Amino acid sequence: MTGMQREELEALFRYCVRVPDDRSVAGVTRGVWPGWDSMAHVTLVGALEDQFDLILAIDEAQGLVDWESCVRVVAGRLGG
């Protein structure tokens, strides 16, 4: 994953799960972070697929539980 792709991912993540710019995305976790409800999750999955031209498997989509897992899944699908 390039630096630009990571920046795009962070901006998308912040928007979809409503993380303000003054808050670190590290530690933002689904089910704990108030902005990450079921609709935010569906929005995040769709946005990741659109932005990075991916089709996530159900287990990958369900495995998006925090910032780190988003980076891991997208980087893995983009080849690093």
N, C-alpha and C positions, 0 to 999 in steps of 0.2 A: 504494500500500500504506500503510495507516494505521500509526501507531506500535504500536498494540495487535497488529495482524496481524504486524508484524515481530517483536515479542516472542514471539508464539505460534510463529512460524517458527523463531526461535532456540531456544526450549525444545524443540521437536520435533526439530530438527537435533541438538542436544546429546544428547537421549535416544537417537535412532536410531543415531548414529555414535559414541556413548559419549565425548563431550567433557566433561571435568569442568568444574565451575563456575569454577574458578580459572584456566582456560585460555581464551584468546581463540579464537573460532571462525574469525577471519581466518587464512587460511593452512592451514586443515584441508583436505587434499586426498585424494580417493579414490585408493587404491593406495599411498599414502604413510602416511597416518594408520592406525595399527594397529587401531583400532576400526571402520574403514570397509571391511569385507569385502563379499562378494557378498550375503550375507544381510542385512547392515545396509543395503545399497543398496536391496534389494527392500522392506525394512521402511520405509525413508525414502520411497520412491515411494508406497507404499500409504498411509502416514500423511499425506503431503502431499495426496493425492487426497481422503482422508476429511476431514481438518481444514478444507480450503479448498474442498471441493465441486468438485473438478477431475477431469478425465480427461486425463492427460498423454499426448501422442503418444510413440511409441517414441523418436524422436530427442530429444525433450525429456527423457525419463527417462534416456537414455544420456548426455545432455549435462550432467547433474548431476555435476560433477566436483570441486566445492569450494563453500565457503559462498557466495561471490559469485555463482556460477552458479545456486544455489538461490534466492537473492534475486531475481536477474534473471528466472528462469523464472516464479516465483510472482507477482512484481509485474507482469510482463507479462500474465499470465493474469487477474489481478485488476483490470487496468486502471490500473496505475501503481503 
